[in-house]
Amino acid sequence: MIEFSGVSKTYRVARRQAGMGNALKSFFSREYTLVHALTDVSFTINDGEMVGYIGPNGAGKSTTIKIMCGVLTPDSGTCIINGRIPCKERIAHVRDIGVVFGQRSQLWWDVPVADSFDLIRDIYRVKENDYRKNVNDLTELLDLGEILQTPVRNLSLGQRMRCEIAASLLHNPKVLFLDEPTIGLDAVSKIAVRKFIQRLNTEKGTTILLTTHDMQDIEALTQRVLLIGRGKVLVDGTLAGLKKHITSRKTMTIEYRGQPPALWEGMLPVQSDDGRLVISFDPSEIPVSQAITRLAQTTELVDVSVSDISTEEMVAKLYKEYSL
């Protein structure tokens, strides 16, 4: 279990004006600004839960993860993960966590991936039998067979990210922190990584905290979302609940033949093309089945699809609501 209680973290950042004169001046007299990265942040993540942690750049997401990893010590408040305080029991703590940073590598750049895995095994002191089983399982699940003997510098981004995820799981962590795990990946690689993460959570009960700007990752993997902004947790709820908070209306996309369907009261046109119409309606006023029946009375329907507000639209509206 992850317990964050009243955690605050402030950075003291040096500031100076541009120019050589100001650079020399800063050697003798520096000006500092206090940046409040986290302010009284509290939340709890249960064992086996997979949570999306979202927010704009500079909101405090990376600071939160670094505190959870034991890299940073909070100024106030407590962080307890699996009964340990990360910054005070770091050696024992890191044996139970895995971390993947999409823009940073834990693999050695000039050696084959297999050699990096061996080094990670020694660092975590993984038993040989467990290590071989994990390598074999991860190689099969993430399709690493053809690249294990390739130096990391020669891998594509998608191949490297699959190896990064495997490296973070060699020691069977109970908690996995994923920071932009699909950044820069092509569509096929993204789907493969998402399926693996979902399988890991389902089969092994691994607790996963996912930080990303890709809302498709959030949609595909998480049910609960934490929104952080200006160093504070602003929203904590289910994805479905947040969408209803933003709007209860649904979007219906209709493909038809002949004349456009007549819209009833409460149906608002969003987009209209030849043979295709997108409308918005409130299912509490007009049930979906009744809306389709009414439209079918005035035209020949070829195809109908109904959807909620997209996750991207939901997040954009939340950012606007909280002035982020």
N, C-alpha and C positions, 0 to 999 in steps of 0.2 A: 504494500500500500504506500502511496505517496501522499504525504501530508505537508502542505504549505500553510503556515499560520503567521499572518502579520509580517511578512517578509518585506524589508525595504533595503535598497541598495543605491548609493549615491557615488558618482564618479567626480573627481576633481580634475578638470580638463584645462590645460594651458591654452591661452588665446593670445594671438598677436596679429598686428596688421602686416600686410604684404610689404616687401621691400627689404633691401640689404640693411638699411639703417635700423629698421625695426627688429630685424633678426639679431643684430649686434646688441641692441638695447635689451632684448629678451634674455641675454646671458646674465645680465646684472639685476634686472627687475622684471619678473614675470607676472602677468595677470591670469587669474584662474576663474573659471566658471564652474559652478556646481550643476551637474546633470543628474536629475532624479530618475534613474533607470527603472526602479521598482518602488512603489509606495503602498505599503500595507496590503500586500497581495496574499490572498488566502484561497485555497481550494483543496479538495481531496480527490484522489484518483484511486479507485479500488483495484484489487488484484484482478488481472485478466481483462481490464477495461482498455479500450482503444479510443483515445481522445484527440481531437483536432485542436491545435493551439494556434490561433490566427491573429493577425493584426498588421498594421502598416509597418514599414521600415522604421526602426528606432523606437518601437513600442515597448521593448523589454523582453522579447521572446528569447533571444540568445543569452541574455543575462540570466534568465530563469533556468535555462538548460545548464549553463555553467555552474550555477549554484547547486543544481541537482546532481551534477557530476562531481562536485567537490572541488572544482577549480577555483571558485570564488567563495568567499565567506560573506554572508549577509551582514549588513550593519545592525539590523535588529530583526526580531522574529525568529522562527524556527523552521527548518526543513528536515523532515524525518522520512527516510525511505527504507522500507523493510526493517524498521526498528533501529536504524542507524542514522546518525547525523553525518552527512557526506563529507563536510570539510574537516571533521574531527576523526573520522574512522575511514579515511580515504582508501587505504590499501584493501581492507575487507570489503568496502563498499563497491569498488570498481570490479571485483570478481563477479558481482551480481548484475552488472549493467552492461549494455552495449550501446555504442553511440555511432551514428552515421551523419557526417556533415557533407552535404552535397557539393560544397565548394572547397573542401579540404580532404586530404587523403591520409589514411593511417597505413598505407602500403608503401614499401620502399621503391622509389622511382626506377632504379636501374637494375633491379633483380627480378627474376621470374616471380609470378604470383605465388607459386608453391613455396618458394623460399620465404616470402613474407608471412605466409601462413605458419610455417615452421617457427619463425621468430616469435610470432604472436602466441603460439602454443607454449613456448618457453617462458614468455613474459607472464602468462596467466597460470603456468604450471598445470596444464591440462594433461590428464593421464593419457598415455599412448593409445589405449584401446578406445577411449572416449573420443580422442582427437581424430583417429582414423575413421570412426563411424560418422562423426560430424562432417568431416571433409567429404566423405563419399556421399552422404545424404545431400549436403549443400551443393555439391558438384552436379548431382542429378537434377535437383529441384531448380537450380538457377542456370543449368546448361553451361557449366564452366569447363567441361572436359577438354576442349580444344585450346583453351587459353591459359591453363595453369602453368605451362612452361614458357609463357611469353612475358618479357619484361613489361612492367606496368606502363612505362612511357610509350610503348607501342600499341596500347589498347585504345579502342574507341571509348568515348564517354559512357556509352551504354554498357560496354563490357566492364569498364572500371567500376561503375556503380554497382553492378551485380557482385563483383569481387569485394567491394567495400562492405556490402550487406553481409556477405558470407563471413568476412573477417570479423565483423562485430558479433557474430553468433557462434564462433568456434568454441567458446567457453560456456555455452548454455546459459546466457544471462536470463534473469527473471524479468528485467525491465529493459526496454529498448527505446532510446531516444532517436528520432529520425528528423533531421533538419534538412529540408528540401531534398528528399531522397530521389526524386525524379527530375530534378532540374536539368534541362538541356537534352533529355532523352527523347528518342523518336517514339511514335505511337505504339509500335510493337513492344519496345523495351519497357515503356510505361505500364502497359497492360500486364506484362510478365512480372514486373516488380510488385505491382498491386496485388496480383493473385498470390504471390508468395507471401507477402505481408499478411494478407487475410488468412491464409492457410496456417501461418505461424501462430497467429492469435487464436485461431479456432482449435488447432490440434494440441498446442503446447500451453495455451493459456498465458502467453507472454503479455505483460502489460506494456502498452505502446503509447507514447506521446509523439504525435506527428505535427511538426511545424512546417508549413508550406504556404506559398502564395498561389499554388495551383488548386483551384477549387474543385477540379475533377478528382483530385486525390482525396479531398475531404468527403466529397459525395460518395466515392467508391468504398471508402474504408471506415469512416467514423459515423457514429450515431450521436455522440455528444461533442459540443464545440465550446471552447473557451475563447472569448474575444478580449484581447488586451490592447489598451491604448493609453498613451501618456503615462505608462508605468502602472496602470491600474486595471484589474479585471473588471470589464464593463458588462459582460454577458456570460452566463454559464447556463447552457440548456441543450436540449436535443435539437438535432438538425430540423426535424419536422416541426417542433415547437417554435423554433426561430422563424421558420418560413411562415407559419400562421401568424406570428407576431407582426411580421412585416405586412402581410396581406393574406386574406382568406380566399381571394379570387383565384380561379384556375384559368389556364389558357387552353383553348381547343383549336386544333388545326384541322381544317376540313378541305378535302379534295372532292370536287363535284363535276358533274356534266350538265351542260345547258345553262339555264339562268341561275344567277347567284341566289342562295337561299335568303328568305326573308328573316330578318332578325327580330326577335321578340323583345319586349321590355326587359331591361336588365342585362342584355347582351351588347357589349361594346366592341366595335370593329377595331382591331389592332393593325392588321395588314391585309391588303387585298390585291391579288394577282389574278391573271386569267386562269380560272379553274381551281383557284386555291384561296382560302379565306382563313384568317386567324382572328379569333374573337376572345374576349375576356368576360368572365361571368362569375357570380358568387354561388357556389353549390348549395349554400344554406337557403338561398332564395329560389334557385332553379336547379334541382338535382341533375346529375350528369345524364342519367337515362332519359329524363324528361326533355333536357336540352337537345339531345340527339334526335328524339322522336319529333319534336317540333320542327327542327331543321329539315328532317327527312320528308315532312309533309309538303314542302315547297320546292324541293329539288332532288335530283338523284345523287346520293352520296356515294363516292368511290372509296374514300378512306377517311377515318376519323382517329385523331390521337388527342389525349388529354394529359396535361402536365401541370405541376405546381410551378411557382416561381423558381427560376434557376438559382443554384447556389451562388453563382457570380453576382446575379442581381441582388440576392439577399444580402451578401456581404457589402456590396456597394451602397445599398440603402442603410445598412447598419453604420458604415463609416460616415455617411451623411448625417444620420440621426445623432451620432455622438461627436460630430464635427472633427473627425480624424483626418 
